[in-house]
Amino acid sequence: MQEFNAVLELLGMLVSDVRMLALFALLGVAAVSDWRFYRIPNWLTFGGALFALIAGTLAARTPTVGALSAFGGLAVGFGAMLTFYVIGIMGAGDVKLMAMAGAFLGPQQTLMAVLCTFIVGGVVALAFAIHRRRLGHMLANVKAAAQGMAVSSIVGIRPTGHVSAEQSVGKMPYGICIAAGTVINVLAHQLGYV
């Protein structure tokens, strides 16, 4: 009974927080768009980030604290995903989506959301490879990437990280993983698990 009351309290807190409702709605639209079109619209990420920056600034104890938290979360979300975009593993829309989510969450919670996103992404990638009967290819790609990073760090050269089309397991709509990981993180944070 106590768990049920905690869930009801959680739902009440989420419904009363307009920012979290907006975040969940934006993540839902982004996930559907990425699933259907392999694209996350700029109006969604930039509009959502602008809303988060303004709402976060106005909702905090002081505007300075709110603005620092929102901008810090945006920077953490952007920075955490930028490397993966640069080496060609992730699309620009995914980077902007995580930055937008970070503007809602603040820097500390964004780090946890990124971690949850990577875990969800790993599980989804594994399921994706198994479904497409390409698990062997995926494991070979992971091995090659790990070896390349190890050798390049010893020799001191920059790894490319690009995989040719015949080696690829296929495109995966990572916006779904970002949405799921962020929602899981928010719920776990509200329930006191993280």
C-alpha positions in Angstrom: 0.0 0.0 0.0 2.9 2.3 0.8 4.3 1.9 -2.7 0.9 2.6 -4.3 0.7 5.9 -2.2 4.2 6.8 -3.4 3.2 6.3 -7.0 0.1 8.4 -6.5 2.2 11.1 -4.9 4.6 10.9 -7.8 1.9 11.3 -10.4 0.5 14.2 -8.4 3.8 16.0 -8.4 4.4 15.4 -12.1 0.9 16.6 -13.0 1.3 19.8 -11.0 4.8 20.5 -12.5 4.1 22.1 -15.9 7.8 21.9 -16.9 7.9 18.1 -16.4 4.6 17.7 -18.4 6.1 19.8 -21.2 9.3 17.7 -21.1 7.5 14.4 -21.3 5.3 15.7 -24.1 8.3 17.0 -26.1 10.2 13.8 -25.6 7.1 11.8 -26.7 6.8 13.8 -29.9 10.6 13.6 -30.5 10.5 9.8 -30.1 7.6 9.3 -32.5 9.2 11.6 -35.0 12.5 9.8 -34.8 10.8 6.4 -35.1 8.8 7.4 -38.1 11.2 9.7 -40.0 14.6 9.3 -38.4 14.5 13.0 -37.7 14.0 15.2 -34.7 12.7 18.7 -35.7 14.6 21.8 -34.8 11.4 23.6 -33.8 10.9 20.9 -31.1 14.4 21.0 -29.7 15.0 24.8 -29.9 11.5 25.6 -28.8 11.7 23.2 -25.9 15.0 24.5 -24.8 13.8 28.1 -24.9 10.7 27.2 -22.9 12.9 25.3 -20.4 15.4 28.2 -20.0 12.6 30.7 -19.4 10.5 28.5 -17.2 13.5 27.3 -15.2 14.6 30.9 -14.6 11.2 32.0 -13.5 10.4 28.9 -11.3 13.6 29.0 -9.2 14.1 30.8 -5.9 16.1 33.4 -7.6 16.4 34.0 -11.4 20.2 33.6 -11.3 20.0 30.2 -9.7 17.3 29.1 -12.2 19.2 30.4 -15.2 22.5 28.8 -14.1 20.7 25.4 -13.6 18.9 25.5 -16.9 22.0 26.7 -18.9 24.2 24.2 -17.0 21.9 21.3 -17.8 21.7 22.4 -21.5 25.6 22.5 -21.6 25.9 19.1 -19.9 23.4 17.4 -22.2 25.0 19.0 -25.3 28.5 18.2 -24.2 27.8 14.6 -23.3 26.5 13.7 -26.7 28.6 16.0 -28.9 31.5 13.6 -29.1 29.3 10.8 -30.5 28.0 13.2 -33.2 31.6 14.3 -34.1 32.7 10.7 -34.7 29.5 9.9 -36.7 27.7 7.6 -34.3 24.8 9.9 -33.5 22.8 12.5 -35.3 22.7 16.2 -34.6 19.0 15.9 -33.6 19.9 13.5 -30.8 22.5 15.9 -29.4 20.0 18.8 -29.5 17.3 16.6 -27.9 19.6 15.7 -24.9 20.6 19.4 -24.6 16.9 20.3 -24.5 16.2 17.7 -21.8 19.2 19.0 -19.9 17.7 22.5 -19.8 14.7 21.1 -18.1 16.7 18.9 -15.6 19.7 20.9 -14.5 23.3 19.7 -14.6 23.4 16.9 -12.0 20.1 15.3 -13.0 21.2 15.6 -16.7 24.3 13.5 -16.0 22.0 10.8 -14.6 19.7 11.1 -17.5 22.6 10.6 -19.9 23.7 7.5 -18.0 20.1 6.1 -18.1 20.0 7.0 -21.8 23.2 5.1 -22.5 21.9 2.0 -20.7 18.6 2.1 -22.5 20.5 2.7 -25.8 22.7 -0.4 -25.2 19.7 -2.6 -24.4 17.8 -1.3 -27.5 20.9 -1.7 -29.7 21.3 -5.3 -28.5 17.6 -6.0 -29.2 17.8 -4.3 -32.5 20.8 -6.4 -33.6 19.2 -9.6 -32.4 16.0 -8.7 -34.3 17.9 -8.1 -37.5 20.0 -11.1 -37.0 23.2 -8.9 -37.0 24.5 -9.6 -33.4 27.7 -11.0 -34.7 28.3 -7.9 -36.8 27.5 -5.6 -33.9 30.0 -7.5 -31.6 32.6 -7.3 -34.3 32.1 -3.6 -34.6 32.4 -3.1 -30.8 35.6 -5.2 -30.8 37.0 -3.2 -33.7 36.1 0.1 -32.1 37.7 -0.9 -28.8 40.8 -2.1 -30.4 41.0 1.1 -32.5 40.6 3.3 -29.5 43.3 1.4 -27.6 45.8 1.5 -30.4 45.1 5.1 -31.2 45.5 6.1 -27.6 48.9 4.3 -27.4 50.1 5.7 -30.8 48.6 9.1 -30.2 46.3 9.5 -33.2 42.7 10.4 -33.4 40.2 7.5 -34.0 37.8 7.9 -36.9 34.9 5.9 -35.6 33.2 5.5 -39.0 31.7 2.2 -39.9 31.1 1.3 -43.6 27.5 0.6 -44.7 28.1 -3.2 -45.1 29.5 -3.4 -41.5 26.7 -1.4 -40.0 23.9 -3.1 -38.1 21.5 -0.4 -39.3 20.1 3.0 -38.3 18.6 3.1 -34.9 16.2 6.0 -33.8 18.2 7.1 -30.7 15.6 9.7 -29.8 13.5 6.9 -28.4 16.4 5.9 -26.1 16.9 9.5 -25.0 13.2 9.9 -24.2 13.0 6.6 -22.3 16.2 7.2 -20.4 15.2 10.7 -19.4 11.7 9.6 -18.3 13.2 6.7 -16.3 15.6 9.1 -14.7 12.9 11.6 -13.8 10.7 9.0 -12.3 13.6 7.4 -10.3 14.6 10.8 -9.1 11.0 11.6 -7.9 10.8 8.3 -6.2 14.1 8.9 -4.4 16.1 6.1 -6.1 18.7 8.5 -7.6 
